[in-house]
Amino acid sequence: GAPDPDPLARLEEWLTRGRATGLLYHPFISTAGERGPFVNPAARAAFMGLERGHGIADLARAVGESLGHAARHCYEAMGGVPPEVRVTGGAARSPALRRLLSERLGVPVRQSLREEAGAAGVAMIAAVAVGAFPDMDTCLSTWVAPKLGPAEAPDAAAITKADTSHAAYLASVAAVTPVWDALSDWRAAERS
């Protein structure tokens, strides 16, 4: 069919309507597997806990939740989640996705309202390098701070539920690792 004229509105609808029903998603969709916080080229995406009553909105919510779980997993490997997380890009415009991230991370999430944040970051590094700003903190206060949306704090009850689902997420990643390896062997055998 024709492309969706407003995919963000559709995503927002699904994330809002989706139910937290014990459905997990592994977001390892790359054919290169996963590279952080663990390295496993055999890791693959998968839904776990799928039941007949789940619909597209439930699947979308599980994918959104998994982004928070994967980010938290990475932050934990680096020493812990920072006091605030900032997000940018197309999907970051979704209030429902920011809420899911905030709940899974257990900290406020702020959206960068700056378009082309990657290019702006490169320009900021260059501006500091050529002396237009004395340091990155000064540059950040000028270029980034005025372009941040409000801090969106998570609900305490939602954090408690997210902690339970995060434990299940981590357990599922550990448990499925041998399956990823077996599937990788199977794919290799099929190619030969």
Secondary structure, 3 states (H helix, E strand, C coil): CCCCCCHHHHHHHHHHHCCCCCCEEECCCCCCCECCCCCECCCCCEEECCCCCCCHHHHHHHHHHHHHHHHHHHHHHCCCCCCCEEECCCHHHCHHHHHHHHHHHCCCEEEECCCCHHHHHHHHHHHHHCCCCCCHHHHHHHHCHHHECCCECCCHHHHHHHHHHHHHHHHHHHHHHHHHHHHHHHHHHHHC
